[in-house]
Amino acid sequence: MKLVIGSYATPPRPLQTRSEFELMSAGVLALGGVDGLEVPYLGAGSPWQDATHLRMGGGRHVLTTVPSMMSGIERDPAFGLASDDDDARAAAVQLIADARAFVADVNAGAGATFGTVLLHSAPGRGRSTPEAFARSLDEIAAWDWAGASLAVEHCDALVPSHAPDKGFLGLDQELALAAARGIGVSLNWGRSAIETRSADGPAEHIAAAVEAGVLTGLVFSGCAPVEGPYGAAWADRHLPVRDWGSGPLSDAGEAGLLTRREVERCVGLALGAADLQYLGVKVKAPPATAPEDWLEVIRGNFRVLAETLAAQAV
């Protein structure tokens, strides 16, 4: 099982220099115990899509397509793999085809490889259907993924009780679609908490995915029930583990729901999965934090995960 870091989400502002990118890629991979990164697929022009550079850094990575999927939704609210609009769905499938070419390029060389590619049931908010998502998954699963496996990453679903952050398909729908096709499911702690408005929600989602036999990944990323330094209540802003350290860097996330105890509970549940491939951390540094502090935020939160895993492995 691999331990990965979603460091692309850590900077509180867009990367401005090559050295900042190096810090969030090579610098993170140099941390002891880190096996790979959760790499964003942003398309041509992004430093994250430099296949030569990525191969040189080594590691077994996870590719998430949610940033480009959300960008597509901004341009066209119907855009997505689960869209009820045929043209918009086809455009989203083409985006994944472009991502597949990138994965094949990286995996064809020596060095780093992609082990997992994350797919999403966008666009949500009443425009996603299980039937459309099934068609997309069938098309995509038929392609040669150069050794990488596919997984559906669950984001907060559309529920009647409150306005969603993303509002994609429900977990039960995604579990059924994935299980029927031999595709894994990955969970993000914060997104499950946002959907359920509870710290118990992620544990319930993990247990359901384990029971369905499809849990392949779990990433720890927090949220807060109140407005604070990271923004609005219940926003998907990747708050750190609440008690990862002491001082201003950790105090900014003190309203977050993700605690060491929740990491321990959810790691324990996830380890019951028959085919768990990775655990990870994806946390954002506090607003206005300088680059020299970003790595400390990552290091402190990763330590919580690594220590938890080591204690439960005894």
N, C-alpha and C positions, 0 to 999 in steps of 0.2 A: 504494500500500500504506500502511495506517495503522499507527501505533504507539500502543498502548493500555496503560493501567495498571490493575491490579486492586487499587486502593487500599482497597477495602472490607475486604480481608484484612490490611492493614498494622497497625492498632491491636492491641496484645496483649491488649486487654480490650474489652468492648462500649462503643460510643460513649455518652458521658454527657451531652453538651451539643450544642446546635445549632452552636456555634462549632467543635466537633470535627468534626461532619459537614461543615461548610463547608470546613474544612481539607482533608478527604479527597476533596472533590468539586471545588469551585471552585479551591481552592488547588493541587490537582494539575493541573487543566486549565490553570492559568496557567504551568506549567513549560514552558520552550521545547522545542518538538518533539513535545509530547504531542497526539495527535489525538483521543483519546477515552478512555473508562473501560470496564473490565469491570464492569458494574453487576449486583449481585445481585438476583434476584427473590425477595422475602421476603413479598410480599403486603401487603394493606391495613394501614396503621398504621406502616409503615417509612418513614423519610424518603427512602430510595432510590426509593420509589414515588410521589414527588411529581412528577407529570408537568410541572406548570407550572414548578417550580424547575429540573427537569432541562433543559427546553427553553431556559430563560434562560441556562444555562451554556454552551450550544453543544457542539459535538463530534459525532463519529460513533462511537457506542458499540456494545459487545457486551453482550448480556444473557445472564447465566448463570442457569439454573434449578436448579443443583445444591444451593444452600442449602435451598430449599423442598422439593426432592426428598428430601434427607437428613432434614429435619424430618418429612416424611411417613413415612419408614421408621421413625423413632423411635416414631411413634404406631402404625404397623402394619408389621411386618417384611416383609409381602408387597407393600407399596406401590411402584409404579414402572411405567414405560412398557414394560418388558420382563417384567412379572410373569406368572407362571404362574397367577395368580388373576385371573379375569375382572373381578370387582368392583373389586379393588385396581388393576388396570390402567386401568379406566374412570375411577377417581378420579384417577389420575395424569394421564390425558388431559385431564380437566376442569381440573386445575391449569394445564396448558399453555394451555388455552383462556382462562383468566383472564390468563395472561401475554401472550397474543396481544392481548387487549383493551387492556392497558397499552401495548404496543408501538404499536398503532394510534392510541391517544390521543396519545402523544408524537409520532409521525411525522406526525400530521395538522396539527400546528402549526409555526410558524416556529422556527428555532433548532436545538437538538439533534435527532438522529435515531438510531435503532437500525439498524445495518447487518447484524448477525448475531445469531441467537438460538441458544444452545447447549442441546442435548438429551442425555440420558444413559440408558444401558441398565440402570437400576436395576430391582429392588433388589439383584441380585447374590447372592453366597453360596449359589449353587445354586437360587435362585428365579427367575432370568432365563432366558428362552429366545429364540433368534433369531426364532422364529415370532411370538411375542407382540410383540417389538419391531418387527418388520416391520408388523404390523397397526397399531400406534400411529403409526409413521412415515407410513404411507399415509393415515391419518385426518388427521394434523397437516399434512402437506404439501399437502393439498387445500384448506386454508384460505387466505384472503387475509391475507398477512402485511405489508401496507402498505409494501412495498418492502424489507423485511428478508429476508435469506436464512437458511436453516436449516443447522446443522452439528451433527454428533454429536461431543461432546467425549469422548475416550477417557480413562477413569480406570483405575486398576490392576485387572487382570482376576483372576478366580479361577484360581489355578494350584495344582498338587499339592505344590509344594516348601515352601510356607510359608503362614501365615495372612495373609489380605489386609487391606488397610485398607478398601477398598470391595468389591472382588471382583465387578465387573460383567462384561459379556461380553468376550470376547477381541477384540483389534484386528483380526484377520483376519475375524471375523464382522462387525464394525462396518464395516470397509472394503467388504466385499461388499454389505451392506445399503445403505450410503450411495451407492456407485457405481451400483447398480441403480436408484436413485431420483433421481439428479442432486443429491444432498445432499453438502455438504462434511464434512470431518473436521478437528477441531481437537485439537491435542496440548498437554499440559502436561508440561514436562520432568521435574518432580519425580515426578509420578504414574507416568510410564513407568519412571523409575529405581526407584521403590518396587516396581513389579511385577517387574522383571527383576533387582533387587538389584545393579544395575550402572550405572555412568555411561555404558556403551556402549549400554544399552537404549534411551534416548531417540533416539540417532542411528539405531539400527536401525528404530525405529518411524517416524521421519521419512522415512527412505529408502523404507520400505514404503508409506507414504501418498503420497509423491511418485510412486512407480511406479504406484500405483493411480489416480493422476490426481485425487485428492480432497482433498489438503491445502489447507486454506483459512486456518488459523491456527496459531500456535505461541506459547505463553506460557512464559516462564522463571520457574520456581519450584522451589526446591531441597529437598533432604532430606538426612538424615545416617544413616550406617550404625551409629552408636553413640548411646547416650543422652547428652543434654547440656542446655544451657540451654533449648533449644526443646522438650524433651520426650523421649519414647521413640525408640529407633532405628526408622528406616523409617516414621515417622509423617508424615502429610500436613500439615506445619506451615509450608510456604512459606518455607523458609530462604532467605536472600539469597545472592547470588553470593559465594563464599568470600573473594575478595580485592578486593571493591569499594572498600575504603578502608583506613584505619588507625585504631586506637583502639578503645575499648570497644564502640562500635556495630557495627563489623564483626567484632571478635574473637569475639563471641558465636556467630557462625556458622562458626567456623574448622574444625569437623569436617564441614561440608557437602561434598557431592560436586560441586556446581555451581560451576565455575571459569570464569574468563575464557576459557580455552582451549576449554572445552566450549561456551560461548556462541558463540565463533568457529566451531567445527566445525559446530554445529547450525544457525546462521544460514546458513552456506554451503550446507548440504544443503537447507534450506527454500527458499532462493532459486531452487532448481531446479524448484519447483512451478509449474505452468502458471497456477494461479488463486489464488495466495497473497494473501489480503486483509488480513491483519494479523499483526504480531509484538507481543509484549507482555511485561510484567514484573508478577509478583504476588508480593510478598515481605512478610513479617511483621517488625515491629520486635522487638528483644529484649524479654524479659519485664520488666515494671515500667518500661519506657521512657516518659518523659513526652511529651505531645503535641508539644511544641516540637521533638522529635527525629524524629518520624515522617516528616516531609517530607524530612529529610536522608537517611534510609534509602532512601526512594523515589528521590530525586534521584540519589544515588550509584549505585544499581543501574540506573536508567534510562540514566545516562550510559554504563555499560558496553555496553548494547545499542545505543545511538545511535552510539557511537564504532565499534563493531564493524560496524554496517551501513554507516556512511560509508566505512570502510576497504575493505570488500568491494565497494562500488559504484564504486570508483576504477578 
